[in-house]
Each structure stands twice: as C-alpha cells, then as structure tokens.
Amino acid sequence: MSEQAITKDTIVAKIPEINPAAVDVLWGMGMGCIHCIMANDETVEEAAAVHGLNLDELLKALNDAK
C-alpha cells in the first residue's frame, strides 16, 4: 500500500495503486467503478455523488481498508 491517501480528488482508476484493498470497499458499496469507462476521468467525489454515497464515509472506508 502507498503512503498516499485517497482524497476526494483522486481519480478512481488510481485507487488500486494507492490501496489495493480499497477495491473491495468499492465493490461492497455497489460501485463497479474500477471497471467503468469513467474510472480514468472520474474523481472519488464525483463517483460518490453519482452513487448517492456520503463522501466522508466513503473516503474513510477507502483509506482504512486493509
């Protein structure tokens, strides 16, 4: 895992590079974002909005994933 944190501005496609375990968080929340064509351009903030998720809760879960 990288020492870098996942932020609201992180591009979704970069999440596996920062914290591979965070991919399971996305799947668990019903977000197939990693395999979505938008993953290369969409930020975590944008993905949370599209999926109706609380951004702060999502960021905590993504960064806490192990």
C-alpha positions as CSV (number, residue, x, y, z in Angstrom):
1,M,0.0,0.0,0.0
2,S,1.2,3.5,-0.8
3,E,1.7,6.2,1.9
4,Q,-0.5,8.4,-0.3
5,A,-4.1,8.9,0.9
6,I,-7.2,8.6,-1.2
7,T,-8.8,12.0,-1.4
8,K,-12.0,13.5,-3.0
9,D,-9.8,14.5,-6.0
10,T,-8.3,11.0,-6.5
11,I,-9.1,9.6,-9.9
12,V,-11.0,6.3,-9.4
13,A,-8.7,4.3,-11.6
14,K,-5.7,5.3,-9.3
15,I,-7.3,3.7,-6.2
16,P,-5.7,0.2,-6.7
17,E,-2.3,1.8,-6.9
18,I,-2.8,3.7,-3.7
19,N,-4.6,1.0,-1.7
20,P,-5.4,-2.3,-3.4
21,A,-7.7,-3.3,-0.6
22,A,-9.9,-0.3,-1.2
23,V,-11.3,-2.0,-4.4
24,D,-13.2,-4.4,-2.1
25,V,-14.8,-1.3,-0.4
26,L,-16.0,0.0,-3.8
27,W,-17.5,-3.4,-4.7
28,G,-19.1,-3.7,-1.2
29,M,-20.8,-0.4,-1.7
30,G,-22.2,-1.5,-5.1
31,M,-19.7,0.6,-7.0
32,G,-18.2,-1.2,-10.0
33,C,-16.3,2.0,-10.7
34,I,-12.9,0.3,-11.1
35,H,-14.2,-1.4,-14.3
36,C,-16.3,1.6,-15.5
37,I,-15.1,3.5,-18.6
38,M,-15.4,6.7,-16.4
39,A,-12.8,5.5,-13.9
40,N,-10.0,7.2,-15.8
41,D,-11.6,10.6,-15.6
42,E,-13.9,10.5,-12.6
43,T,-12.9,11.6,-9.1
44,V,-13.9,9.9,-5.9
45,E,-16.1,12.9,-5.2
46,E,-17.9,12.6,-8.5
47,A,-18.3,8.8,-8.1
48,A,-19.8,9.2,-4.6
49,A,-22.3,11.8,-5.9
50,V,-23.3,9.6,-8.8
51,H,-23.9,6.7,-6.5
52,G,-25.5,8.7,-3.7
53,L,-22.9,8.0,-1.1
54,N,-21.6,10.1,1.7
55,L,-18.2,11.3,0.6
56,D,-16.6,11.5,4.0
57,E,-17.7,8.0,4.9
58,L,-16.5,6.6,1.6
59,L,-13.1,8.3,1.9
60,K,-12.7,6.9,5.5
61,A,-13.6,3.4,4.3
62,L,-11.3,3.6,1.3
63,N,-8.3,4.8,3.4
64,D,-9.0,2.4,6.3
65,A,-9.2,-0.7,4.0
66,K,-6.6,-3.4,4.7
